[in-house]
Amino acid sequence: MHDHVFIGRQPILDIQQKIIGYELLFRRHAESTDAAFSDDMLATLKVLSNTLSNMGAEWLLGDKLAFINTSSSMLMSDFIELLPVDRAVLEILETARPTPDLLDRCRGLRSQGFLLALDDFELSDTTAPWLEVANFIKLDVQKLTREGKLEAHVRALAKHPGKLIAEKVETIQEYNLCKQLGFAYYQGFYFAHPETLTAKVIHPAYAVVLELLNKVRNNAEIKDIELSFKRDVALSFKLLRYINSVGFGLSCEIQSLRHALAILGYKQLYRWLTLLLVTAGEGNTSSALMKTAVTRGRLTELLGNEMLEPADRDNLFIVGVFSLLDAMLEMPMEKILDDLALPESITDALLHKQGIYGPFLELAKACEGGDAGNIEKLAFSLQLESENINQAHLSALAWVETLGI
């Protein structure tokens, strides 16, 4: 279930050669030197995902700014607003055109606290409107020097002091020239080639579900839970499809994530996320193992149906499903439970087969294996009739078939 993600990082320095930020670049693998993406938005989404979910902004950036390439479509999307406003510099690609809508969007992003940079900027009647919204202006030193336009551009942009970044500075001569011309910031091979950072991560889908489980368990605000859902399109789709299903019995169509979360409620959402956790990822877990886990959860719950309070029955479902997580995620159970911070009554059952839930889990396992002797012994200790146990097992199997796993 583990995967590796990669991100390129090149420093941007001030006149004292102190790092003020890093440009973050998508990388397919450790040896790649470019994004290798024809879709600018897809490349940016991968950078966002890795920065926010897989690597962590603190590890990547420290206290520095993150310069992230941003296409027109990315600027207009809600994904941008997942970034920390006080750390992100949205680097508008040279392919973007300053339409009225895009300029309005940029003004709105600046009002939220985002900084904007113009990438590979070349001044013209077409591009001049961008200057109104720019905090930084990046000039390609190689290209403009080759075309004899560098000094003219700097003079033309004299009304924007402190904003100019000399990009692609490769020699000491270029660096000295840019200093003489008055550039405030510098980036290029002369200072540092982009380095590729690697992180071994749990698949993002699993990480988001895990994060949501903790948020729901701690009664986080709906808006915080909604934000996590927005980080995973597949997760949002599954939620809306689930809550709009005929079986949920709602009389109205759900139109938004927030509406769905409010209708569903924390208790039902926690159960659904628990169920989803076993199906998260990219098919690395066999469907047979998933089905076994969910069946075991339902059976464990049904076995305690007459004896325990409703809250305990919910926990029985979680105990049953989680009892196979170590096999499904190929991780020690202790590590999984460290990440989840579950109640002691659940961890006792999962780690030690003890506590109020332990015997019900052991009975469910015995039913799966057809262990008649153990079934009889556990049934006696729990004062359950064999007929009721058989009925619970059949009901659990039938219920799982309705889920389409």
N, C-alpha and C positions, 0 to 999 in steps of 0.2 A: 504493500500500500504506500510505500515511500516513493518519493520522486525528487528530482533535482530541478531547481530553477536557477536561472542566470540573469545577471543584469550588468550592463556596462556603466562605468562611473568615471567621469572626467572632471577634474577640479576647475573651478573658476576663481581667479585670484584678484586681489586689489593691487594698487600701485606699490604697496609694501610687500607684495607677494604673499599675503595671508589669504588662506582659502575662505571665501565667503559663501560658496555653494558648490554643488556638483550637478552636472548635466547627467541625467539618468537615461540610459539607452537600452532598448530591448536586445537581448542576445539569445540565440537558439541553443548554443552550447558553449562550453568553456573556451574553445579555440576560435569562435567566430569573432570577426572584427567589424561587422555591420549588422543591421537589423534583419536583413534578408526577408523583408516583408514588403509586398506591393501595396498593402492596405495600411495607411498611416494610422487609422483609428485602431485597428487590431493591435498594432505594435504598441500604441499608447495604453490600450487596455491591459496588455500583458505587463507593462511597466507598472501600471496602477495596482494590478492584482499582486504582483511580486512585492511592491513597496508596502502596500497596506496589509496584505494577508500573509505572505509567505516569509518575507525577510524582516519586515518591521522597519518603520521610518527611523527609529532611534539608532538601530544598528547600522543602517545604510548612511545616515546623514549626520549623526551626532546633533550639534546645534546649528548646522549649516542649512542653507536653502536648497531646495530641490528644483532644478530646471527640467521641465518635462515637455517634450515636443507635443504639440497639440494642433490637430487639423481643425478645419471649420466644423465638421460634424461632431468632433469631440468637444469643441467649445460649446456647442449648442446642447450637448447631452447633460443629463443629470449626474453622470459618472464623475464629472469634474468636481462636483460638490462633495464627493467623498474624501477629497484630499484635505489635509489640515491647512486652513486659510493662512495661518501665520508662517507657514514654511514653504508653500508652493509658489513657484514662478512658472506660469503657463507660457510656454515658448511657442508663439504663433508661427506656424510654418510659412515659408515664402509663397507657397501655393494658395494660401488663403486670400480671398478678396474682401476688402473692407466694405461690405454691403451695410445698409442702414441697420438691418436686423442684427448682424454680427457685431457691429459697433455698439449697439444698445446692450447686447449681451455682455460685451466686454466691460462697459461702464457698470453694469450690474455686478459683475464678478469683482471689479475693483472696489465697489462700495461694500462688498462682503469682506474685503481684506486681502483678496488675491493680488499678487503682482503679475504683470504681463511683460513679456519680452518679445521683441521682433527678431525672428531668426533669419540669418542671411539677408539682411535688409538692403534694398537698393532704392534710393529715393527717386520717385517719379510722380507725375500727376495722379496716377492710379494708386500708388502706395502711401502718398502723403497723409491721407486721413488717419492711418494707423498711429501716427505720432501723437495724436491727442490722448490715446489710452495707454501709451507705452511707459513702463518704468525703466526698461532696459532696451537698448538698441544694439544688436549684434551685427558687426560688419565682417564679412569674409575677407580677411587680409590677403590671402592668396589670389583670389579672383579679382578683387578691386585693384591690387597692385599690378597684376598682369595686364589689366585693361587700362591702367593709368588713371583710375578714378578715385583712389583712396583719399588723397588729400582734398580733392574737391568735395567728396562726401562729408568729410569731417568739418570742413568750412560751412557747408550747407546746413549741418546739424548743430552748429554752434549755439543755437537757441535752446539746446537740450543738454546743458552741462551735467556731468556726473552720471549720464545714462549709457555712455558708449562702452561696449565690450568688444575688444579686438579678438576675433575668432580665427582659429587656424594659424596661430603664431608659431612658426617652426624654427626660426634661427634667432641668434642674438641681435643680428642686424635689424630684423623685423621688429623685435621687441623694442630696441632703442628708438626706431622710427616712430612706433606707436606711442611711446612715452613722450617724445617730442611733440607729437600731434595732439596730445592731451587726453588719450584714452584713460578711463577710470578703472577698467577691469580687463583681464586677459585670460585667454584659454587657448591651448594648443600643444602640439608635440614638444615644443621648446620646454615647457614646464612638466608635462606628463602625458603619456599615452593613456587612453581609456583603459582602466583595469576591469577585468570581468570578475564579479563576485558570485559565489555559488552558495546555495543553501539547500540542505536536505530537509524536505518538508513533508508533513502529512498532507495528503491531497486536499486542496482548498475546500472542496465540498464538505469533507469531513470536518475540517477546522471550523467552518462557518456553522455547521449544525452543532458542534460542540460548544462554540461560543454562545449560540442561541439558547441551548439548554441551560447554560449557566446564568444567562440573563433572565430567562423565564423563572428559573428556580429562585433567583434573588429579587423577583418582582420588579424588574427594571421598567422604566417608562416605555409605553407603547412606541413612542418615536424612536427610542434607542433600538428596540427590537426591529422596527421597520427598516432602520438603517442597515442592519445586518442582512436582512432579506434582500435589500437592494444591491448588495454586493454579489449576489449569486442569482443570475437570471433563471436558471433551471429550478432553483429552490422556490423562487417567487411563483413561477408557472405551476409547479406542483401544488403549492398552497392554494392558489386560486382554483385550480382544477379540482382539488380535493373538496374545498368548501362549497364549490358550485355543483358538486355531484348530487344526483337525485337522492342518494342515500342519506345525505345530511339533513334533509327535510326543511330546508330554508324556502321561504316563500318569495324571496327577492334575489335578484342577481347581484353578486358582489362585484363592485367596480374598482376598488382600490385595495392595496395591501393593508392600509390602516383600518379600513372598514372590515376586511377579512379578519384581522387580528382581534378587533373589538368584538366581533360576532363570535369568534371561536372561543375566546377566553383563555386564560393562562393554563388552566388544568388540562383542557383538551389539546391545546397547543403543545404542552410538554409531552403529552402522550404521543402526539403525531410526530414530533421531532425525534422522540426515542425510536419510534418505528422507522423513521427516515434514516436515522444514523446507520442502521444496518444495510441500507441500500445506497449509501453515499459513495462517491468515487466514480471510477470509470470501468466498471466491470471486472475489477481485480478479484472480487469475491464471488464465489460460485453462487448461482441462484439457489441451489439446493441448500447451501449453508444458511443463506438469508432466510429461506422458507422455514428451515428448522428452528432458527432463532425466534422468529415471529410466532411460530406455532407454540414453541416452549413458553414464550411470554404469555400468550393467551391461556394456555393450559394451566400454568402456575397461578394465574389470576382466578380462573374458574374454580380451581381446587380450594381456594380460600374464600370463595364467594359467600358461603353461609356463615363463616366463622369470624371474619374480620370486618373492620369498619371500612367504608368506601375509600378513605385515604390510603389505608393499608393495601387494599385491593389494587389501587393504582401502582403502588410500589411493587407489588408482586409481578405485575406486567413488566415493569422496568427490570426487576431482578432476572426474570426469565430471559428477556431479550439480551440483556447485557452479559449473561453468562457465557455467550459464545463470541463476545467481542474480541477476546484475545486471539482466537483462531482466525476470525475474519480480518482483523487489522494487523495480524502478525506482530503483536506487541504483548509484553507481559501485562497481565491483569493489573498488577500493582501500579504500573505506569499509567494505564488508562484511568484508573481510579484517582490517581494523583491529579490528573488534568481536570477531573470532573467535580471533585469536592462534594460527593454524595453523602447523605445521612449515614451515620454509623450502622444503623439497622440494615441498610442495603449492602454496605461493604462487608459486614460480618457474614452475610449470606454468600456473597460472591467469593470472598477470600477463604472463609473458614467453614462454610456450610452450617453456620450457627445462627442464633438469634431467632426472632419471630418468623422470618421468611425462609430460613435455611431448610426446614423439613419439607415445605411445599415445593421448593426448587428440586430437592432430591427426589421427591415423589414424581415430579414431572419428568425428570431424567430417567427414572426407573420405568415409567410408562413408555417412553420412547424406545428403550432397549428391551422391552418385554420381560423385565426381570421380576418374575412372579413372586419370588421369595422376598425381595426387597419391597415390592409394592405392598405385600401383605403386612410386613412389619411396620412400614411407614403409615399405612392406612390405619392400622390399629392405634399407633401413637397419636394420630390426628383425629381419631374417632370418625373416620370416613368409611362409608359403605362401598364395596367394590362396584356395585351398579352405578353409583354416582360418579365414581372415578372414570369408568368406561364412558359414561355419557359426556363428561367434561372433555375427555380426549377426542371423542367424535365431534363435539361442538367446536373445539379448537381447530381441528383439521378442516371442517366445513367453512369456518370463518375466514381462515387464511386463503382458501380458494377464491373467496369473493374479492380479495384485495388485488388479485392479478399479479402477484409476485412471481 
